[in-house]
Amino acid sequence: MRGLRFDFLVAPSLKAIADGGFVSKHGCYVIRVFSNMVANVTRETFQDCTGYECFYNSIHVEDYDDKMPLLQAMLFVKEVFAVWNMSKPGARMNAIIRADACSVVVKFHVDRPEEKWLSDDIEGYESAILSIDSAEDLNFPTERTL
């Protein structure tokens, strides 16, 4: 990531999604903008709340910024975590960024010790995977501080 600059702003459309916050749905937390998504699934369709949340809280960042989707994904995660930490202090949220040659996808789920989304074998994924939790320091360096 050397040379990557973080002194950009998150795309306004992604910021609007983050600023909308979360709603509780079937004991799970769903990004408000996605909460009314029409889908032929119920909470019972999934093994656990983590799967349900990752289904709803999934966004293809290249649909919002196709020039710098990985950078925008990281900035978006920072915005979502800021909103989450203000509304649910002490509760941890996880973000998973998956990047390949075609897309950058971000998923969010509440950190539950008995549930997980990622495999223990992170090296086994074909795509690049980054997992971040809302308790981590996301004060990215800017060009001026590198």
PyMOL CGO cylinders between C-alpha atoms (Angstrom):
from pymol import cmd
from pymol.cgo import CYLINDER

trace = [
    CYLINDER, 0.00, 0.00, 0.00, 3.09, 2.19, -0.13, 0.3, 1, 1, 1, 1, 1, 1,
    CYLINDER, 3.09, 2.19, -0.13, 2.35, 5.27, -2.16, 0.3, 1, 1, 1, 1, 1, 1,
    CYLINDER, 2.35, 5.27, -2.16, -1.42, 4.99, -1.73, 0.3, 1, 1, 1, 1, 1, 1,
    CYLINDER, -1.42, 4.99, -1.73, -2.83, 8.36, -0.80, 0.3, 1, 1, 1, 1, 1, 1,
    CYLINDER, -2.83, 8.36, -0.80, -5.65, 8.66, 1.70, 0.3, 1, 1, 1, 1, 1, 1,
    CYLINDER, -5.65, 8.66, 1.70, -6.25, 12.40, 1.41, 0.3, 1, 1, 1, 1, 1, 1,
    CYLINDER, -6.25, 12.40, 1.41, -9.38, 11.91, -0.70, 0.3, 1, 1, 1, 1, 1, 1,
    CYLINDER, -9.38, 11.91, -0.70, -12.98, 12.15, 0.43, 0.3, 1, 1, 1, 1, 1, 1,
    CYLINDER, -12.98, 12.15, 0.43, -15.36, 9.25, 0.38, 0.3, 1, 1, 1, 1, 1, 1,
    CYLINDER, -15.36, 9.25, 0.38, -17.73, 9.44, -2.61, 0.3, 1, 1, 1, 1, 1, 1,
    CYLINDER, -17.73, 9.44, -2.61, -20.90, 11.39, -1.66, 0.3, 1, 1, 1, 1, 1, 1,
    CYLINDER, -20.90, 11.39, -1.66, -23.15, 8.44, -2.54, 0.3, 1, 1, 1, 1, 1, 1,
    CYLINDER, -23.15, 8.44, -2.54, -21.17, 6.14, -0.23, 0.3, 1, 1, 1, 1, 1, 1,
    CYLINDER, -21.17, 6.14, -0.23, -21.15, 8.76, 2.53, 0.3, 1, 1, 1, 1, 1, 1,
    CYLINDER, -21.15, 8.76, 2.53, -24.94, 9.02, 2.28, 0.3, 1, 1, 1, 1, 1, 1,
    CYLINDER, -24.94, 9.02, 2.28, -25.23, 5.25, 2.75, 0.3, 1, 1, 1, 1, 1, 1,
    CYLINDER, -25.23, 5.25, 2.75, -22.95, 5.35, 5.80, 0.3, 1, 1, 1, 1, 1, 1,
    CYLINDER, -22.95, 5.35, 5.80, -24.70, 8.38, 7.29, 0.3, 1, 1, 1, 1, 1, 1,
    CYLINDER, -24.70, 8.38, 7.29, -28.04, 6.56, 7.14, 0.3, 1, 1, 1, 1, 1, 1,
    CYLINDER, -28.04, 6.56, 7.14, -26.88, 4.25, 9.90, 0.3, 1, 1, 1, 1, 1, 1,
    CYLINDER, -26.88, 4.25, 9.90, -28.35, 0.89, 10.82, 0.3, 1, 1, 1, 1, 1, 1,
    CYLINDER, -28.35, 0.89, 10.82, -31.73, -0.53, 11.73, 0.3, 1, 1, 1, 1, 1, 1,
    CYLINDER, -31.73, -0.53, 11.73, -32.51, -3.64, 13.72, 0.3, 1, 1, 1, 1, 1, 1,
    CYLINDER, -32.51, -3.64, 13.72, -34.17, -6.34, 11.63, 0.3, 1, 1, 1, 1, 1, 1,
    CYLINDER, -34.17, -6.34, 11.63, -34.93, -9.80, 13.05, 0.3, 1, 1, 1, 1, 1, 1,
    CYLINDER, -34.93, -9.80, 13.05, -32.31, -9.32, 15.78, 0.3, 1, 1, 1, 1, 1, 1,
    CYLINDER, -32.31, -9.32, 15.78, -29.67, -8.31, 13.26, 0.3, 1, 1, 1, 1, 1, 1,
    CYLINDER, -29.67, -8.31, 13.26, -28.28, -4.95, 12.13, 0.3, 1, 1, 1, 1, 1, 1,
    CYLINDER, -28.28, -4.95, 12.13, -28.83, -3.87, 8.54, 0.3, 1, 1, 1, 1, 1, 1,
    CYLINDER, -28.83, -3.87, 8.54, -27.64, -0.70, 6.84, 0.3, 1, 1, 1, 1, 1, 1,
    CYLINDER, -27.64, -0.70, 6.84, -30.76, 1.46, 6.74, 0.3, 1, 1, 1, 1, 1, 1,
    CYLINDER, -30.76, 1.46, 6.74, -30.57, 2.09, 2.98, 0.3, 1, 1, 1, 1, 1, 1,
    CYLINDER, -30.57, 2.09, 2.98, -30.60, -1.67, 2.35, 0.3, 1, 1, 1, 1, 1, 1,
    CYLINDER, -30.60, -1.67, 2.35, -33.23, -2.56, 4.96, 0.3, 1, 1, 1, 1, 1, 1,
    CYLINDER, -33.23, -2.56, 4.96, -36.16, -2.36, 2.56, 0.3, 1, 1, 1, 1, 1, 1,
    CYLINDER, -36.16, -2.36, 2.56, -34.40, -4.34, -0.12, 0.3, 1, 1, 1, 1, 1, 1,
    CYLINDER, -34.40, -4.34, -0.12, -36.88, -6.72, -1.71, 0.3, 1, 1, 1, 1, 1, 1,
    CYLINDER, -36.88, -6.72, -1.71, -35.56, -10.24, -1.45, 0.3, 1, 1, 1, 1, 1, 1,
    CYLINDER, -35.56, -10.24, -1.45, -37.11, -13.64, -1.24, 0.3, 1, 1, 1, 1, 1, 1,
    CYLINDER, -37.11, -13.64, -1.24, -35.13, -14.44, 1.90, 0.3, 1, 1, 1, 1, 1, 1,
    CYLINDER, -35.13, -14.44, 1.90, -35.86, -14.40, 5.59, 0.3, 1, 1, 1, 1, 1, 1,
    CYLINDER, -35.86, -14.40, 5.59, -33.58, -14.53, 8.60, 0.3, 1, 1, 1, 1, 1, 1,
    CYLINDER, -33.58, -14.53, 8.60, -34.27, -18.28, 8.72, 0.3, 1, 1, 1, 1, 1, 1,
    CYLINDER, -34.27, -18.28, 8.72, -32.76, -18.63, 5.23, 0.3, 1, 1, 1, 1, 1, 1,
    CYLINDER, -32.76, -18.63, 5.23, -29.34, -18.12, 6.83, 0.3, 1, 1, 1, 1, 1, 1,
    CYLINDER, -29.34, -18.12, 6.83, -27.42, -20.21, 9.33, 0.3, 1, 1, 1, 1, 1, 1,
    CYLINDER, -27.42, -20.21, 9.33, -26.93, -17.23, 11.63, 0.3, 1, 1, 1, 1, 1, 1,
    CYLINDER, -26.93, -17.23, 11.63, -27.21, -13.45, 12.02, 0.3, 1, 1, 1, 1, 1, 1,
    CYLINDER, -27.21, -13.45, 12.02, -23.74, -12.95, 10.56, 0.3, 1, 1, 1, 1, 1, 1,
    CYLINDER, -23.74, -12.95, 10.56, -24.79, -14.53, 7.27, 0.3, 1, 1, 1, 1, 1, 1,
    CYLINDER, -24.79, -14.53, 7.27, -27.98, -12.49, 7.19, 0.3, 1, 1, 1, 1, 1, 1,
    CYLINDER, -27.98, -12.49, 7.19, -26.10, -9.26, 7.86, 0.3, 1, 1, 1, 1, 1, 1,
    CYLINDER, -26.10, -9.26, 7.86, -23.42, -10.01, 5.25, 0.3, 1, 1, 1, 1, 1, 1,
    CYLINDER, -23.42, -10.01, 5.25, -26.17, -10.68, 2.70, 0.3, 1, 1, 1, 1, 1, 1,
    CYLINDER, -26.17, -10.68, 2.70, -27.88, -7.33, 3.33, 0.3, 1, 1, 1, 1, 1, 1,
    CYLINDER, -27.88, -7.33, 3.33, -24.81, -5.27, 4.20, 0.3, 1, 1, 1, 1, 1, 1,
    CYLINDER, -24.81, -5.27, 4.20, -22.92, -5.96, 0.99, 0.3, 1, 1, 1, 1, 1, 1,
    CYLINDER, -22.92, -5.96, 0.99, -21.90, -3.28, -1.48, 0.3, 1, 1, 1, 1, 1, 1,
    CYLINDER, -21.90, -3.28, -1.48, -19.99, -3.34, -4.76, 0.3, 1, 1, 1, 1, 1, 1,
    CYLINDER, -19.99, -3.34, -4.76, -17.89, -0.20, -4.39, 0.3, 1, 1, 1, 1, 1, 1,
    CYLINDER, -17.89, -0.20, -4.39, -17.03, -0.02, -8.10, 0.3, 1, 1, 1, 1, 1, 1,
    CYLINDER, -17.03, -0.02, -8.10, -20.72, 0.77, -8.71, 0.3, 1, 1, 1, 1, 1, 1,
    CYLINDER, -20.72, 0.77, -8.71, -20.11, 4.05, -6.83, 0.3, 1, 1, 1, 1, 1, 1,
    CYLINDER, -20.11, 4.05, -6.83, -16.50, 4.82, -7.84, 0.3, 1, 1, 1, 1, 1, 1,
    CYLINDER, -16.50, 4.82, -7.84, -14.84, 2.89, -10.64, 0.3, 1, 1, 1, 1, 1, 1,
    CYLINDER, -14.84, 2.89, -10.64, -11.60, 4.91, -10.58, 0.3, 1, 1, 1, 1, 1, 1,
    CYLINDER, -11.60, 4.91, -10.58, -10.37, 4.11, -7.04, 0.3, 1, 1, 1, 1, 1, 1,
    CYLINDER, -10.37, 4.11, -7.04, -12.69, 1.44, -5.63, 0.3, 1, 1, 1, 1, 1, 1,
    CYLINDER, -12.69, 1.44, -5.63, -10.24, -0.01, -3.10, 0.3, 1, 1, 1, 1, 1, 1,
    CYLINDER, -10.24, -0.01, -3.10, -9.45, 3.40, -1.64, 0.3, 1, 1, 1, 1, 1, 1,
    CYLINDER, -9.45, 3.40, -1.64, -13.16, 4.25, -1.60, 0.3, 1, 1, 1, 1, 1, 1,
    CYLINDER, -13.16, 4.25, -1.60, -13.90, 0.93, 0.15, 0.3, 1, 1, 1, 1, 1, 1,
    CYLINDER, -13.90, 0.93, 0.15, -11.48, 1.80, 2.92, 0.3, 1, 1, 1, 1, 1, 1,
    CYLINDER, -11.48, 1.80, 2.92, -12.86, 5.33, 3.29, 0.3, 1, 1, 1, 1, 1, 1,
    CYLINDER, -12.86, 5.33, 3.29, -16.42, 3.93, 3.28, 0.3, 1, 1, 1, 1, 1, 1,
    CYLINDER, -16.42, 3.93, 3.28, -15.54, 1.46, 6.06, 0.3, 1, 1, 1, 1, 1, 1,
    CYLINDER, -15.54, 1.46, 6.06, -14.15, 4.34, 8.10, 0.3, 1, 1, 1, 1, 1, 1,
    CYLINDER, -14.15, 4.34, 8.10, -17.41, 6.31, 7.64, 0.3, 1, 1, 1, 1, 1, 1,
    CYLINDER, -17.41, 6.31, 7.64, -19.63, 3.33, 8.50, 0.3, 1, 1, 1, 1, 1, 1,
    CYLINDER, -19.63, 3.33, 8.50, -17.58, 2.59, 11.61, 0.3, 1, 1, 1, 1, 1, 1,
    CYLINDER, -17.58, 2.59, 11.61, -17.82, 6.23, 12.73, 0.3, 1, 1, 1, 1, 1, 1,
    CYLINDER, -17.82, 6.23, 12.73, -21.62, 6.04, 12.54, 0.3, 1, 1, 1, 1, 1, 1,
    CYLINDER, -21.62, 6.04, 12.54, -21.69, 2.59, 14.17, 0.3, 1, 1, 1, 1, 1, 1,
    CYLINDER, -21.69, 2.59, 14.17, -19.41, 3.63, 17.04, 0.3, 1, 1, 1, 1, 1, 1,
    CYLINDER, -19.41, 3.63, 17.04, -21.56, 6.69, 17.76, 0.3, 1, 1, 1, 1, 1, 1,
    CYLINDER, -21.56, 6.69, 17.76, -24.81, 4.71, 17.80, 0.3, 1, 1, 1, 1, 1, 1,
    CYLINDER, -24.81, 4.71, 17.80, -23.60, 1.47, 19.42, 0.3, 1, 1, 1, 1, 1, 1,
    CYLINDER, -23.60, 1.47, 19.42, -20.63, 2.32, 21.65, 0.3, 1, 1, 1, 1, 1, 1,
    CYLINDER, -20.63, 2.32, 21.65, -18.92, -0.79, 22.90, 0.3, 1, 1, 1, 1, 1, 1,
    CYLINDER, -18.92, -0.79, 22.90, -20.49, -3.10, 20.31, 0.3, 1, 1, 1, 1, 1, 1,
    CYLINDER, -20.49, -3.10, 20.31, -18.04, -4.20, 17.64, 0.3, 1, 1, 1, 1, 1, 1,
    CYLINDER, -18.04, -4.20, 17.64, -18.74, -4.40, 13.95, 0.3, 1, 1, 1, 1, 1, 1,
    CYLINDER, -18.74, -4.40, 13.95, -16.59, -6.18, 11.38, 0.3, 1, 1, 1, 1, 1, 1,
    CYLINDER, -16.59, -6.18, 11.38, -15.97, -5.10, 7.82, 0.3, 1, 1, 1, 1, 1, 1,
    CYLINDER, -15.97, -5.10, 7.82, -14.67, -7.45, 5.17, 0.3, 1, 1, 1, 1, 1, 1,
    CYLINDER, -14.67, -7.45, 5.17, -13.21, -6.05, 1.96, 0.3, 1, 1, 1, 1, 1, 1,
    CYLINDER, -13.21, -6.05, 1.96, -12.78, -8.48, -0.92, 0.3, 1, 1, 1, 1, 1, 1,
    CYLINDER, -12.78, -8.48, -0.92, -10.91, -7.25, -3.97, 0.3, 1, 1, 1, 1, 1, 1,
    CYLINDER, -10.91, -7.25, -3.97, -10.18, -8.90, -7.28, 0.3, 1, 1, 1, 1, 1, 1,
    CYLINDER, -10.18, -8.90, -7.28, -9.55, -7.71, -10.83, 0.3, 1, 1, 1, 1, 1, 1,
    CYLINDER, -9.55, -7.71, -10.83, -13.26, -7.05, -11.44, 0.3, 1, 1, 1, 1, 1, 1,
    CYLINDER, -13.26, -7.05, -11.44, -14.73, -5.78, -8.20, 0.3, 1, 1, 1, 1, 1, 1,
    CYLINDER, -14.73, -5.78, -8.20, -14.29, -4.52, -4.67, 0.3, 1, 1, 1, 1, 1, 1,
    CYLINDER, -14.29, -4.52, -4.67, -16.99, -5.72, -2.28, 0.3, 1, 1, 1, 1, 1, 1,
    CYLINDER, -16.99, -5.72, -2.28, -17.48, -4.61, 1.32, 0.3, 1, 1, 1, 1, 1, 1,
    CYLINDER, -17.48, -4.61, 1.32, -19.60, -6.56, 3.81, 0.3, 1, 1, 1, 1, 1, 1,
    CYLINDER, -19.60, -6.56, 3.81, -20.46, -5.65, 7.40, 0.3, 1, 1, 1, 1, 1, 1,
    CYLINDER, -20.46, -5.65, 7.40, -21.58, -7.78, 10.33, 0.3, 1, 1, 1, 1, 1, 1,
    CYLINDER, -21.58, -7.78, 10.33, -21.73, -7.48, 14.10, 0.3, 1, 1, 1, 1, 1, 1,
    CYLINDER, -21.73, -7.48, 14.10, -18.87, -9.24, 15.88, 0.3, 1, 1, 1, 1, 1, 1,
    CYLINDER, -18.87, -9.24, 15.88, -20.35, -12.32, 17.55, 0.3, 1, 1, 1, 1, 1, 1,
    CYLINDER, -20.35, -12.32, 17.55, -17.84, -14.72, 19.14, 0.3, 1, 1, 1, 1, 1, 1,
    CYLINDER, -17.84, -14.72, 19.14, -19.88, -17.79, 18.22, 0.3, 1, 1, 1, 1, 1, 1,
    CYLINDER, -19.88, -17.79, 18.22, -20.35, -16.74, 14.56, 0.3, 1, 1, 1, 1, 1, 1,
    CYLINDER, -20.35, -16.74, 14.56, -17.95, -15.89, 11.77, 0.3, 1, 1, 1, 1, 1, 1,
    CYLINDER, -17.95, -15.89, 11.77, -18.06, -15.12, 8.09, 0.3, 1, 1, 1, 1, 1, 1,
    CYLINDER, -18.06, -15.12, 8.09, -14.47, -15.76, 7.04, 0.3, 1, 1, 1, 1, 1, 1,
    CYLINDER, -14.47, -15.76, 7.04, -12.67, -19.07, 7.05, 0.3, 1, 1, 1, 1, 1, 1,
    CYLINDER, -12.67, -19.07, 7.05, -9.78, -19.54, 9.46, 0.3, 1, 1, 1, 1, 1, 1,
    CYLINDER, -9.78, -19.54, 9.46, -7.62, -20.14, 6.37, 0.3, 1, 1, 1, 1, 1, 1,
    CYLINDER, -7.62, -20.14, 6.37, -7.51, -16.56, 5.05, 0.3, 1, 1, 1, 1, 1, 1,
    CYLINDER, -7.51, -16.56, 5.05, -4.71, -17.56, 2.64, 0.3, 1, 1, 1, 1, 1, 1,
    CYLINDER, -4.71, -17.56, 2.64, -7.10, -20.02, 1.01, 0.3, 1, 1, 1, 1, 1, 1,
    CYLINDER, -7.10, -20.02, 1.01, -9.15, -17.27, -0.66, 0.3, 1, 1, 1, 1, 1, 1,
    CYLINDER, -9.15, -17.27, -0.66, -8.52, -16.58, -4.34, 0.3, 1, 1, 1, 1, 1, 1,
    CYLINDER, -8.52, -16.58, -4.34, -9.30, -12.88, -3.90, 0.3, 1, 1, 1, 1, 1, 1,
    CYLINDER, -9.30, -12.88, -3.90, -7.51, -10.46, -1.63, 0.3, 1, 1, 1, 1, 1, 1,
    CYLINDER, -7.51, -10.46, -1.63, -9.32, -10.22, 1.72, 0.3, 1, 1, 1, 1, 1, 1,
    CYLINDER, -9.32, -10.22, 1.72, -9.04, -7.56, 4.41, 0.3, 1, 1, 1, 1, 1, 1,
    CYLINDER, -9.04, -7.56, 4.41, -10.93, -7.85, 7.69, 0.3, 1, 1, 1, 1, 1, 1,
    CYLINDER, -10.93, -7.85, 7.69, -11.23, -4.81, 9.96, 0.3, 1, 1, 1, 1, 1, 1,
    CYLINDER, -11.23, -4.81, 9.96, -13.21, -4.30, 13.16, 0.3, 1, 1, 1, 1, 1, 1,
    CYLINDER, -13.21, -4.30, 13.16, -14.76, -1.09, 14.43, 0.3, 1, 1, 1, 1, 1, 1,
    CYLINDER, -14.76, -1.09, 14.43, -12.39, -0.92, 17.42, 0.3, 1, 1, 1, 1, 1, 1,
    CYLINDER, -12.39, -0.92, 17.42, -9.35, -0.53, 15.15, 0.3, 1, 1, 1, 1, 1, 1,
    CYLINDER, -9.35, -0.53, 15.15, -7.71, 2.84, 14.50, 0.3, 1, 1, 1, 1, 1, 1,
    CYLINDER, -7.71, 2.84, 14.50, -8.59, 3.87, 10.96, 0.3, 1, 1, 1, 1, 1, 1,
    CYLINDER, -8.59, 3.87, 10.96, -6.78, 7.19, 10.92, 0.3, 1, 1, 1, 1, 1, 1,
    CYLINDER, -6.78, 7.19, 10.92, -5.11, 6.62, 7.59, 0.3, 1, 1, 1, 1, 1, 1,
    CYLINDER, -5.11, 6.62, 7.59, -1.98, 8.65, 6.86, 0.3, 1, 1, 1, 1, 1, 1,
    CYLINDER, -1.98, 8.65, 6.86, -2.32, 11.40, 4.27, 0.3, 1, 1, 1, 1, 1, 1,
    CYLINDER, -2.32, 11.40, 4.27, 0.32, 12.27, 1.70, 0.3, 1, 1, 1, 1, 1, 1,
    CYLINDER, 0.32, 12.27, 1.70, 1.49, 15.03, 4.01, 0.3, 1, 1, 1, 1, 1, 1,
    CYLINDER, 1.49, 15.03, 4.01, 2.15, 12.59, 6.86, 0.3, 1, 1, 1, 1, 1, 1,
    CYLINDER, 2.15, 12.59, 6.86, 3.81, 9.76, 4.92, 0.3, 1, 1, 1, 1, 1, 1,
]
cmd.load_cgo(trace, "trace")
